[in-house]
Amino acid sequence: MTRRGVVGGIAAAGAAAALTTGTPAAAAEASPAALVPADPLLHLLRRATFGPSPSSIAEIRRLGAAAWLDRQLNPSAIPDPVADGVVARLPLARLSIAEIRSRVAAGTLKQYSWDPMWQLGWAAVARSIWGERQLLEVMTDFWSNHLNVTCPHGDVWDSRIDYDTMIRRYALGTFADLLKASARHPAMLTYLDNRSSSRDAPNENYGRELLELHTVGLAYTETDVKSAARLLTGLTVDNTTGRYRYDAAAHAVGAVRVLAFQHANTTTAGGEAAALDLLDYLAMHQATARRIVTKLCVRFVADEPPASLITTLIKVYLDNRTAIVPVLRALFTSAEFAASIGAKTRTPMEDLAATVRTLGYGPAATGTKFLESLYWMVRDAGQAPLGWGPPNGYPDVAAAWASPSGLLARWNFHLSIAAGWWPDTLVRPASLLTGMVGALPATYGALVERTALRLAGIVPSAQQITALAEFYGKTPASPLRADDPAAGWMYPYLMGMLLNAPSFAVR
């Protein structure tokens, strides 16, 4: 047993028990608003990004909430050199369908290879941690779950990368455009079997998920599903190119009715236009508006969001013809959002990204092994980026992630990342203590307080400070010397325990 094992496996567990009462969800339910600072700027950062970083805190304090939000809602104007530089190391994560197939034809990539999809998952980690366009990354993640196509998944080997590109293009546009782009994308058509749907044998899989998951929810009948499936026939994938095409010969003609939508659907040539009319109708449906804004409120406000905010945002959504930016602006500037401090907890992926972001660690200078390591860490915690199997996307409520094994996985990667054990190539301060809190604090109590403020933005209670000082065999008033282990090789354990605390688990 190494000293790392002794300290990490025994002593740290005792001190951590003083910081939390169980899972992040359980801890947050105890007194949510008291777990995090009341600062509205930090509240906005915790929700609209993958977690505050030293640079993002400085930026929002310089710009103010309104200007910071305006900037994030216009991501094309934001330079993103660090994330772009890291993603550039993942060339397969940026390929079009044609480029993937060209590489297969040239023999430089195996047909059905999952390598591009693995790289896409690693790129999602990089962007969530080091990306400057944080709200775009959050919304890309949101829509990737709402219109889920599992990655990696064997059937979308050539199209899943391009599907991610499409999601990014429309993530801050209109939902109607996003829905129509998804409906005509080879990845979605393959994943939900519409590419094999024909007038002689309509496949109902995509028609059902289009209604139940993507738009109106459970406000449909089996007749609606059958009608939608018939109208969507002909939307398929060219087997030679792998790209979308409309096959008029496969389209089922005949009048259809889906909810209140009616179409004569008299010609095969007009089948694609008829299907797009249905998608426009569904995007503007009252039930779709409620479903979309409710999911946005669950993501950004609370697991059980206020009905008043949902009602307000439904009107904004419909008045703006499904445009997402006005909805987000109204959400983030609402009284309900301001009052929701402490009402959300981080998912494993958000926890991992927030850990690296709050530490301020940079990406390794070369290579991608550090990204792969971070990916496997969060996969072991239950949330590999883009990796949810069913078509409904990852859940975004605390209860879904409340488990002892999941909590342990988070605790393990908190300490491992903070200490630089693994990944061991992230760029960290030469001296962790001075890099985190500056000059050597005078006492153990001051060490705990300043480190907690740096990592979570809030000072622990007197009981917690005492418990953490006792971990080092000291009291809060004990003098701290430069050659004390607490200021050197044992300092990462303090960082890890503070990251294990409920104050860090809250989004």
N, C-alpha and C positions, 0 to 999 in steps of 0.2 A: 504494500500500500504506500503510494507516494504521499508527500505532504499535500499535494493538490487534491488527491482523493480524500484524505482525512478532512481537510478544511471544507472542500466542496460537498462531501457526502454527509458530514455529521454536523459540524458547527454551523455551517451556512443554513442548514435546514432548520435549526433551532431559532436563529435570528429571523429567518423568513417567516416563521410561524407568527412572529409578533407583528408582521406587516400585513398579512392577509389571512382571511378566514376560510379560504377554499378557492373555488374557481373565480376567474375575473368577474363572471356574471354575478355570482353570489356576493362577492365583495362590493360590487357596484350597487347592488340592491340595498345594501345596508344603509348607506348615506351618500348617494351618488354625487350631489353637488359639492360635498365636502372633500371629495377625493382629488379634485383638480382645481387650478386657480380660476377665479371668476372673471379674469381678464377677457373681454369679448374678442380681442384680437387673437389671443391664443385659442379661444373656442373656435373661431372661424378656421384657423390653421388646422386644428385637430380634425375638423370635419371635411374641409374642402381639399385636403391634401392627404398623403399617406403618413403624415406626422410632422410636427414642427422640427425644423433643423435650425442650427445657429444662424445660417444665412437667411432662411425664410423669416425667422423672427425679426432679424434686423431689417429686412425689406418691408415687412408689413408695418413695423413701427415707423419707418421712414415715410411710407406712402399713405398710411391710413387704410381702413377697411374698404372704403368705396373704391379708391384708386387701385388697390391691390386686386379686388374682385374684378374690376374692369379689365385689368391686365390679363388675369387668368382666363377671362371669357373671350379673349382674343389671342389664342395661343400661337397663331402664325407669326405674331410680332415679337415673340419671346425667343431670344437665342438660347440654344440648348446644347452647348458644346461638349459638356462632360458626358451626358447620356448618349448623345449622337456618336461620340467617339468610342464609347464602350460597345454600343450596338453595332458599330461598323466592324467590330471584331467577330461578328456573327453574320457572315455574308448570306447564309442560307435563310436567315430570318427575315429577309427583305425581298425575296424572289417572287415574281409574278408566276402565274400558272404556266405561261409560255416559257419562262426562263427555267422553271423546274423541269418541264418536259424536254427542253432543249438539252439540259445537262444529262438527262436520262438517255436521250438519243446519242449524245456524244460519249457516253460511257463514263462520265465523271461523277454520276450519282445513280444509285441503284433504283430501279422502279419500286414503288411502294416504300421507299426509305422513310423512316421517321426522323431522320436527322434534322430536316428543316423545322419540323414541329417541336423537337426538343429545343432547338435554338430559339424558336419563338417564345417558349416558356422562359428561357433564360433572359431573353430580351425584356420580357414583362417585368422580371425582377429588377433589371438594371434601370428601366424607366421609372418604376415606382419609387426607387431609392434616390437616384441621382438626377432624375428629370426636373427641369425647371417649369415645365408645363404641367404642373401637378393636377389641376382640376381636369384637364384633358385626360390625364392618365386615370383619374378616378372615374370619370364618365365613360372612358373606354372599357374599364373593368365592369362598370354597371351594365352597359349595353351588351358586353360579351356574355354576361350572365343572363340578361333578359332574353337575348336571342342566341342562346347557347348552342355552340357546336364544339363538342369535346375535343380537346387537344392534349396529347396526341390521340388520333383515332385513325384506324387503318384506311377507311374508305375515303378520307379527305386528305390523303397524303400529298396531293398536288395542289389543293385549293385552300387549305386552312390558313396559309400565310397570307394569301391575297384577301381572304375574308377578314383578317385582322386589319389589313390596310383599309378595307371598305368601312369597317366599324369606326376607325379613327377619322376617316373623311367626313362622316356624318354625325359623329358623337355630340357635336354642339350645333347641329343643324336642326332640321325638322324631323319629327318622328315619322311622318308620312314618307319622306324621302328615304329614311333609314329602312323602314319596313319594306318599301318597294325594292330597294337595293338588296336587302337580305333575301327577299322572295325570288330574286333573279340571280342569286349567286350560286355557283356550283357547289359550294360547301354546304349550304343549307338545303339545296335541292337533293343532294346526295345523302346528307345526314338524316333527313326526314323522308327520304324515299320518293320524293316527287319526280325525280328523274326517270323513274320506272313506271310512273302513272300514265295511263292511256285511256282513250275513250272506251275501249273494250273492257278495261280492268282499272278503274280509278282507284288509286291508293289514298286512303283517308288519313294517313299519318300526319302529313304536313297540314292538311285542312283542319284537323282537330287541334293540333298544337298552335296553329295560327290564331284560332279563336280562343282557346283556353289559356294559353301561356303568353302569346305575343300581344293580344288585343283585349277582347271584352271579358275575359275570365269565364266564369261558369254560366254566363247569360246566353246560352245557346241550347239548341236541341240537336238530336241525332240527324234530323232532316237538314238542319243548317250545315252540319259537317259533310253530309253526302253532297249537298249542293255546292259547297265550297270546293270539295275535292274534284267535282266534275268541272267546275269553272277553271280550276288551276291546271287541268290537264293540258299538256303542250308546253308548259314551262319545264324545260329539261336541260340536259348537258350534252354537248357534242362529244361523242366518245373518241373522236380523232384528236381534237384540240384540247379537250377538257374544259372548254369555256361554255358559258351560257348560250343557249339558242332557243328560239320558239319554234316548235314543230307543229305546224298547223294540222298536219295529217293525224296527229295524236290527240287533237282537241275534241272534246265531246260537246256537240252543239245542243241547243234546246234551252228553253226558258228556265232561269234559276231564281231562287229567292233565298237570301241569307239574312236572317233577322228582318229588317225593313228594306234591305237592298234588293232590288229587282232588276233583272236584265234579260232582254229577249234572247241574246246569245245565239243569233241565227246563222252566223258564218264561222267557219274555221279560221278564216283570215283575220277576223276581229276578236278572236279569243284572247290574245294577249292584252289588248286594250280593255276588254271586259274584266279580266283579272285585275288589272291595275286600278280600274274603277272601284272594284270591291275593296282593294287595299286602301285606297283613299277614303272610302266610306268607313271602313273599320278604324282607321287612324283617327278620324274625327268623331267617332261614336262616344257618347257620354260615358258608357261603361269603360271604354278604353282610356279616356281621360282620367277617370277615377283610378283605374288600375295603375297607370303610369305615374301619376302624381303621388299616389299612396306609396308605391315602391320607392320613389325619390325621397319621400318623407321618412320612410323606414331607414333608408340609407343615411340621410343627413340629419334627422331630428330625433326620432325615438322609435323603439321597437313597436310601440303602440302610439302612433302619431295623433296629434289633436285633430278632431273632426273639423274644427274651424279653419285650420290651415289647409286641409284637403279641399274643403269647399272653395276657399279663395283661389287655390292653385288650379282647380278644374276650370274655373272661369278664365284664368290667365292662359292656360293651355289652349282652350277652344277659341278665345278671342284672338290669339296669335297663330291660329291655324297650325297647331302642333309644334311650333318653334320652341326649342328647349331653353335657350338663353333667357328669355323673359321669365320662364318658370323658375329657373335657378336664381335669377336676380331677386324675384319676389320671395322665394324661399329663404335665402340667406339674409334678407333685410327684414324679415318678419319678426314680430314680437314672440311668436311661438318658438322660432329658432333661437332667439336670444335667451329664452327661458329654459332651453333644453340642456344646459350645461350638466354634464355627468350622466346623461340619459342613454348613452350608447357605449358599448364595449367593443374593443378591437377584435377582428377576426385574426386567425393565425397569420395570414399574409400581411395584413396591416401591421400586426405586432412586429413581424420580422423587419418590414421596411422601416417602421417607426424606430426600431432599435438602432439600425445603422444611421438613420437620419439624425436622431437626437445625439448620438455619439459624435456625429460629424466626420465619420471615417470616409475616406475616399476610395475609389476603385483601385485595384491593383494596376500597376503601370503597364503591364502586358498580360496577354493570355485571357482565358475565360474560366479557368478552374474555380476561381472564387465565386463566379456566378453559378456554376454547377453546384457548388457546395451549398450556397444559399438556397437554391431551388430544392435540393434534396432535404435540407433542414425543414423548410416550410411544408414540403410534401409529407415528411414524417409527422408533422403537426396536424395533418389532415386537409391541407388546402394547397395543393400544387396549382400554380397559376394556370387558369384556363382548363383545368383537368377534371372538372365535375362531370360525372358520367351521364346522368339523366338529362333530358332536354330543359329542365326548369332552372338550371343554374344554381350556384352556391347559395345557401341560406344566409341571411344578413341579420339574424337576431341572436341575442346572447345565448339563449337556451340551446341553440343548435351546436354551440361550441363549448358547452360547459361539461368538461370531463376531467378526471384526475390525470389520465394519460396525456391529454392535450395540454394541460397546465404544466406537466412535467417537461414535455417537449419544449415549451416556451422557456421555462426556467433554464433548461440546458442550453438553448441557443443564446439566451441573454448573456450568460457567463462566458460561453465559448467565444462569442463575437467580441464582447467587451474586452476580454483578456488577450485577444489576438491568437488564441489557440487554433481556432478554425472558423472561417478561413484565416490563414496566417499571412496573407499577402495584402490585405486591406491597408491603406495608408493611414497610419495612426500617429499621434504625437509621440515624439521621442520620449518624453516623460508624460505618462498618462495623467498623473496628478496635476502637474502644472498646466497641461493641455486642457484639463477639464475645469479646474478652479483657480488657476493662476498661482500666486504665491502660497507657500505652505501655511495652512491655517494654524492658529495658535493652540487649539484644543481639539480633542476628538469630537466633541459636540459640534464645533464649527466645521470640521471636516464633513460630518454627516449632513449638516444643514446646507452647506455650499454645494456639495455634490448632488443632493436631492433637488435643489433649485436648478442646477445646471441640466439635469437629466429629465426632470418631471415638472419643473416650474412651481413646485410647492414644497414648503417645509414640513417634514414629518412631525407627528405629535411628540410631546416630551417622552411619553412611554416608548415610542418607537426609536427615538434618538438614544435613549438609555439602553434599549435592547441591542442596538447596533454597536454602541460603544462596548457593551459587555461581550459581544462577539470577539472583540480584540482583547478582552480581559481588562478593560478600562471603564472609567466613568466619563460622562460628557465633559466634565471639568478637567480631566487628565490632560497634561501638556502633550502636544504632538511634536516629536522630533523628526528631523529629516531622515535619520537612519532607522526609524521605526518601520517594521514590516508594513504597517497600515499605510505608510507613505510610499511604499515600494511594491514588492511582489504580492502583497496581500490586498493592495488597493482595488484590484479588479473584483474581488469578492464583494466589497461594498457597492461597487457599481452594479454588479449582478443582482444583489439583493434589492436594491432600489428599483431596478427594472422589473423585478418580480412583484413589486408592490401593486396594490389595486390602483394607485394613482397613475401608474403607467398603463394599466390595462384599459383604462377608460379612453374612449375616442372623443 
